[in-house]
Amino acid sequence: MFRPLDWFLGLFSLDVGIDLGTANTLVYIRDKGIVINEPSWVAINRRTRVPLAIGAEAREMVGRTPADIIAIRPLRDGVISEFEITEAMLKYFITKSHEQMIVPFPRPRVVVGIPSGVTEVEKRAVYDAAISAGAREAHLIEEPTAAAIGAGLPVNETRGSMIVDIGGGTTEVAIFAMGGIVVSRSIRVAGDEMDEDIVQYARNKYNLLIGERMAERAKIGIGSAFPLPEERTMTLRGRNLINGLPQSVEISSIELREAMSPSINIIVDTVRDALDETPPELVADLMEVGICLAGGGAQIRGLAERLEDVVKMRVWVAEDPMTCVARGAGRVLENIELWERSLTGLHRGSTHH
């Protein structure tokens, strides 16, 4: 139905696609691309729970705050664990993304990417947070669908396509055909678990206590899922658990691969299980087009090769894999009618206040 007011508002509002990630939140604005890519961290006053810093600024405070301030991630495993704080974070990012406009703006339409395994209650929490953060309309889309659209996969076509979206808190595996998900898996093993694996490894092998950020730096620096052409080393810094003194240890990419293997193996097995369940016709399609990797975890060296080795078909990394979900959410906004089937339940229609 044609609504003149909606059409008029649509001319001026900056429609927003949001990838509300456990590790990072990305905001895509129509005609502008990705305008925000910040860590999903909020620093709050421990007593009043009032947010003091959000995003990159809050992330800098992790492990360095005085007793009355704590830095937290309001999403855990892709799910909202702190509703008010997530709402404040969303409001901050939506407002910040609109600061580029000189004229006052109508409230935006928002599409938010959510993990495919979430419950109705969790969906409602994201929806409510988006509306109370200032959205005129809020739509939800499952992250693997948004990632596939952002990566340019032909999800609306008859032939099958497959995405493996590895984020901070969840890994989503989905096989699409004719605009719908045929097989899907959502596991709470992703980038965060790999960091945790590295922390445990340093503790068990070197009696070295390192922080999450040090572990993440090692993962990004020399982490891999398959033997590298040239193995590398880096220094881990932390505290010796026996004498309590600062200590640094040189670690090789071979050791780090061993450290990360528990999480990597679970992801590889999940992909294999999903393929086991896929109808043979679709498997034939996938053998032609291959499997697409998206999300921050897709950037782990040798992961595509490792998967290829196991599933015996081409595996490729999407262009700019970190931004696939946000870009996909943005593309959906450009033509909501076309992607109507891809949006997930709850309120399909618009919400006017």
C-alpha positions in Angstrom: 0.0 0.0 0.0 1.4 3.4 -0.9 1.8 5.7 2.1 2.7 9.2 1.1 4.2 10.0 4.5 6.4 6.9 4.4 7.5 7.9 0.9 8.3 11.5 1.9 10.2 10.4 5.1 12.1 7.8 3.0 13.5 10.6 0.8 15.2 12.2 3.8 15.9 9.5 6.3 19.2 7.7 6.2 18.2 4.1 6.3 20.5 2.1 8.5 21.7 -1.5 8.3 23.2 -2.8 11.6 25.4 -5.8 12.3 24.9 -6.0 16.0 27.9 -8.3 16.7 29.2 -9.8 19.9 32.7 -8.4 19.2 32.0 -5.4 16.8 29.0 -3.4 15.8 28.9 -2.1 12.2 26.5 0.4 10.8 25.8 0.8 7.1 24.0 3.8 5.7 22.3 3.8 2.3 24.4 5.6 -0.3 27.2 6.0 2.2 28.4 2.5 2.9 29.9 1.5 6.3 30.1 4.5 8.5 30.8 2.9 11.9 32.8 -0.2 12.8 33.5 -0.2 16.5 33.9 -2.8 19.2 30.7 -3.8 21.0 32.0 -2.6 24.4 30.4 -0.3 27.0 32.1 1.1 30.1 29.5 1.7 32.9 29.5 3.0 36.4 29.3 -0.2 38.6 26.9 1.3 41.0 24.5 3.4 38.9 25.0 1.3 35.7 25.1 4.5 33.7 27.2 4.2 30.4 30.4 6.3 30.5 32.0 5.3 27.2 30.9 3.2 24.2 32.7 1.5 21.4 36.4 2.0 20.8 36.8 4.2 23.8 35.2 1.6 26.1 37.3 -1.2 24.6 40.5 0.8 25.5 39.4 0.6 29.1 39.2 -3.2 29.3 41.3 -4.5 32.1 42.4 -1.0 33.0 39.4 0.5 34.8 39.3 1.7 38.4 37.1 -0.3 40.9 33.9 1.8 40.3 33.9 1.4 36.5 33.5 -1.8 34.5 33.8 -2.4 30.8 31.4 -5.0 29.5 30.1 -6.5 26.3 26.3 -6.3 26.4 26.0 -9.1 23.9 27.3 -12.6 24.7 27.4 -15.3 22.1 25.4 -13.0 19.8 22.6 -12.6 22.3 21.6 -9.6 24.3 22.5 -10.2 27.9 22.2 -6.6 29.1 19.1 -5.0 27.6 19.4 -1.4 28.8 23.1 -1.3 27.9 22.5 -2.7 24.5 19.8 -0.1 23.9 22.2 2.7 25.0 24.8 1.3 22.6 22.4 1.1 19.7 21.1 4.6 20.4 24.7 5.9 20.5 25.6 4.2 17.2 22.4 5.3 15.4 22.8 8.9 16.6 26.5 8.9 15.7 25.8 7.6 12.2 23.4 10.5 11.6 25.7 13.2 12.9 27.0 13.6 9.3 23.7 15.3 8.3 23.4 19.0 8.6 19.6 19.2 8.5 17.4 17.5 11.2 16.6 14.0 10.0 13.4 11.9 10.3 13.9 8.7 12.3 15.5 6.0 10.2 14.3 2.6 9.1 16.6 0.0 10.5 17.5 -3.6 9.6 19.4 -5.4 12.3 21.3 -8.7 11.8 20.7 -11.3 14.5 22.1 -14.9 15.0 19.8 -17.6 13.5 19.6 -19.5 16.8 17.9 -16.8 18.8 14.6 -17.2 20.7 11.5 -15.1 20.3 12.3 -13.3 23.5 15.8 -12.4 22.2 14.3 -11.2 18.9 11.9 -9.0 20.8 14.7 -7.6 22.8 16.6 -6.5 19.7 13.5 -5.2 18.1 12.5 -3.2 21.1 16.1 -1.9 21.5 16.1 -0.6 17.9 12.7 1.1 18.3 13.6 2.7 21.6 17.0 3.8 20.1 15.0 5.9 17.7 14.1 3.7 14.7 10.9 4.6 12.8 10.7 0.9 11.6 12.7 -2.0 12.7 13.2 -5.2 10.7 15.3 -8.2 11.8 17.3 -10.5 9.5 19.2 -13.6 10.3 22.9 -13.0 10.1 23.8 -15.8 7.7 21.1 -14.5 5.3 22.4 -10.9 5.6 26.0 -12.1 5.2 25.1 -14.1 2.1 23.3 -11.1 0.5 26.3 -8.8 1.5 28.7 -11.3 -0.1 26.6 -11.3 -3.3 25.4 -14.9 -3.2 22.4 -15.7 -5.3 20.1 -16.6 -2.3 16.9 -15.9 -4.3 17.8 -18.3 -7.1 16.8 -21.9 -7.4 20.4 -23.2 -7.3 22.0 -23.7 -3.9 24.6 -21.5 -2.2 26.3 -21.8 1.2 27.8 -19.3 3.7 29.9 -19.9 6.8 29.7 -16.7 8.9 32.3 -16.7 11.7 31.8 -13.8 14.1 33.0 -13.1 17.6 30.4 -15.1 19.5 28.7 -17.3 17.0 29.5 -19.3 13.8 26.5 -19.6 11.5 26.4 -22.1 8.6 23.6 -21.8 6.1 22.7 -23.4 2.8 20.2 -21.4 0.7 17.9 -22.1 -2.2 15.0 -20.2 -3.6 15.2 -17.4 -1.1 15.1 -19.6 2.0 17.5 -21.5 4.3 17.4 -25.2 3.6 20.0 -26.3 6.2 21.3 -24.2 9.0 23.6 -24.6 12.0 24.4 -22.0 14.7 27.1 -22.7 17.2 28.4 -20.5 20.0 32.0 -21.2 19.0 33.8 -18.4 17.1 36.5 -15.8 17.5 36.0 -15.4 21.3 36.5 -19.1 21.9 39.7 -19.0 19.8 41.0 -16.3 22.1 40.0 -18.3 25.1 41.8 -21.4 23.7 45.0 -19.2 23.4 44.6 -18.0 27.0 44.3 -21.6 28.2 47.2 -22.8 26.1 49.6 -20.1 27.5 48.4 -21.0 31.0 48.9 -24.8 30.6 52.1 -24.8 28.6 54.0 -21.7 30.0 52.2 -20.9 33.3 51.6 -17.6 31.8 48.4 -15.6 32.4 47.6 -13.4 29.5 44.6 -11.1 28.8 42.0 -11.5 26.2 43.4 -8.6 24.2 46.9 -10.2 24.1 45.3 -13.5 22.9 43.4 -11.7 20.2 46.5 -9.9 19.1 48.3 -13.3 18.8 45.4 -14.8 16.8 45.3 -11.9 14.4 49.1 -11.7 14.2 50.1 -15.3 13.6 47.0 -17.5 14.1 46.2 -20.1 11.4 44.1 -23.1 10.7 46.5 -24.8 8.1 50.3 -25.0 7.9 51.7 -21.7 6.7 54.2 -21.4 3.8 56.5 -19.7 6.3 55.8 -20.2 10.0 56.3 -17.1 12.3 56.7 -16.2 15.9 55.6 -13.5 18.3 55.9 -12.5 21.9 53.2 -13.1 24.5 53.3 -10.9 27.5 51.6 -11.6 30.8 52.1 -12.7 34.4 53.9 -15.8 35.5 51.4 -17.8 37.6 54.1 -19.3 39.8 56.0 -16.3 41.0 53.5 -13.6 40.0 56.1 -11.6 38.1 55.7 -10.1 34.6 57.0 -12.5 31.9 57.2 -12.7 28.1 57.3 -15.9 26.1 58.1 -16.3 22.4 55.4 -18.5 20.7 55.4 -19.9 17.2 52.5 -20.0 14.7 52.7 -23.8 14.9 52.0 -23.7 18.7 49.2 -21.1 18.1 47.6 -23.4 15.5 47.7 -26.2 18.1 46.2 -23.8 20.7 43.3 -22.7 18.4 42.6 -26.2 17.1 39.7 -27.1 19.5 37.6 -24.3 18.2 38.7 -24.6 14.6 37.9 -28.4 14.7 34.3 -27.7 16.0 33.7 -25.2 13.2 35.1 -27.6 10.5 32.9 -30.4 11.9 29.8 -28.2 11.9 30.4 -27.4 8.2 30.8 -31.1 7.5 27.6 -31.9 9.4 25.6 -29.3 7.5 26.8 -30.7 4.2 25.8 -34.3 5.4 22.2 -33.0 5.8 22.1 -31.2 2.4 20.0 -32.7 -0.4 22.1 -34.2 -3.2 20.9 -31.7 -5.8 22.1 -28.8 -3.7 25.4 -30.5 -3.0 25.9 -30.7 -6.8 25.2 -26.9 -7.0 27.7 -26.3 -4.2 30.4 -28.3 -5.9 30.1 -25.8 -8.8 30.0 -22.6 -6.8 31.8 -23.5 -3.6 31.4 -22.3 0.0 31.7 -18.7 0.9 33.4 -17.6 4.2 32.3 -14.3 5.9 32.7 -12.6 9.2 35.9 -11.6 11.1 36.8 -15.2 11.6 37.0 -15.8 7.8 40.3 -13.8 7.9 42.1 -16.5 9.8 45.0 -17.7 7.7 44.5 -21.0 6.0 40.9 -21.6 7.2 39.7 -21.8 3.6 42.4 -24.3 2.8 41.7 -26.4 5.9 38.0 -26.6 4.9 38.8 -27.4 1.3 41.0 -30.2 2.5 38.1 -31.7 4.5 35.0 -31.1 2.3 36.8 -31.5 -1.0 35.2 -28.5 -2.7 36.2 -24.9 -3.3 36.1 -22.6 -0.3 36.5 -18.8 -0.8 36.6 -15.8 1.4 34.0 -13.0 0.7 35.3 -9.6 -0.3 35.7 -7.6 2.9 34.3 -10.4 5.1 33.9 -8.3 8.2 31.3 -6.0 6.7 29.1 -8.7 4.9 26.3 -8.7 7.4 26.0 -4.9 7.6 26.2 -4.5 3.8 23.6 -7.2 3.4 21.3 -5.5 5.9 21.8 -2.3 3.9 21.0 -4.0 0.6 17.8 -5.3 2.1 16.8 -1.8 3.0 17.2 -0.7 -0.6 14.4 -3.0 -1.6 12.5 -4.3 1.4 9.7 -5.8 -0.8 12.2 -7.9 -2.8 13.8 -9.3 0.4 10.5 -9.6 2.4 10.9 -13.4 2.6 14.4 -13.1 4.0 13.3 -11.0 7.0 12.7 -13.0 10.1 9.4 -13.1 12.1 8.1 -10.8 14.8 6.8 -7.5 13.2 7.1 -7.8 9.5 5.1 -4.6 9.0 6.2 -1.2 9.9 5.7 0.3 13.3 4.4 3.9 13.6 4.4 5.8 16.8 
